[in-house]
Amino acid sequence: MELNAIQMILVVVVAFLAGMEGILDEWQFHQPLVACTLIGLVTGNLTLGVMLGGTLQMIALGWANIGAAVAPDAALASVASAIILVEGGQGTKGIGTATGVAIPLAVAGLFLTMIVRTISTAIVHIMDAQAKKGNWRMINLWQWIAICLQGLRIAIPAALLLAIPSSVVRSWLAMMPQWLNEGMSIGGGMVVAVGYAMVINMMASKEVWPFFAIGFALAAVKDLTLIALGAIGLSLALMYLALESKGGKGGSNSGSDDTGDPLGDIIDDY
């Protein structure tokens, strides 16, 4: 799909906002579901953007900065893979390939992050010097410069991708052998499962596992739609909160302490 000048500018703006939000975390533009959806919206491929964003979001759920370990760059992965998907013109068939491409792009984004953060270190020293002078205007200016550098970290690669004609992108994708396309689709699906498993591993507890087992069993029922599964999940969550509130009170008979297990507390009371 050939994009016009206005669409390209809007895509670069979305990329710029996604880059800044990778640091600010205020409006979540860097999240795959938001970034891909916005790019799909401005390019007239909203459905594809939502589908790709939802797939990548399941992967990014397991990405988090822990200590000195920096998570892969979700912003670059989202923006670049969405551009490739739109320009590739393969429709829903290209989602698997775009998902597979997103993973190495996310890792490559760490290099750009390292460069920008190294530059930001020098900017901090400049701001310290201005703080000694009491020059608040320059401190604010350099702060904006540092944030804009984060935006350019994603906007520049996005602009370079947009500079490549759509016909060239389509020809590159067409040159990929079938086994590679299928492998990237399978690999992308596996990474989605791994990302979700990492989230489950972080929140796993003896109180949560029963609800996960119930959801896993219900998901196998083909007659249940996503809306029905969501309603069941919400109901289970509200039931758990109600039991937690009652269990935290220690019951009316035994006066037992709150053990952190609302179901166990209530059972012990009786």
Buried (B, 14 or more C-beta within 10 A) or exposed (E): BEBEEEBBBBBBBBBBBBBBBBBBEEEEBBBBBBBBBBBBBBBEBBEBBBBBBBBBBBBBBBBEEEEEEBBBBBBBBBBBBBBBBBBBBBEEEBBBBBBBBBBEBBEBBBEBBEEBBEEBEEBEEBBEEBEEEEBEEBBEBBEEBBBBBBBBBBBBBBBEBBEEEBEEBBEEBEEEEEEEBEBBBEBBBEBBEEBBEBBEEEEEEEBEEEBEEEEEEBEEEEEBEEEEBEEBBEEBEEEBEEBBEBBBBBBEEEEBEEEEBBBBBBEBBE
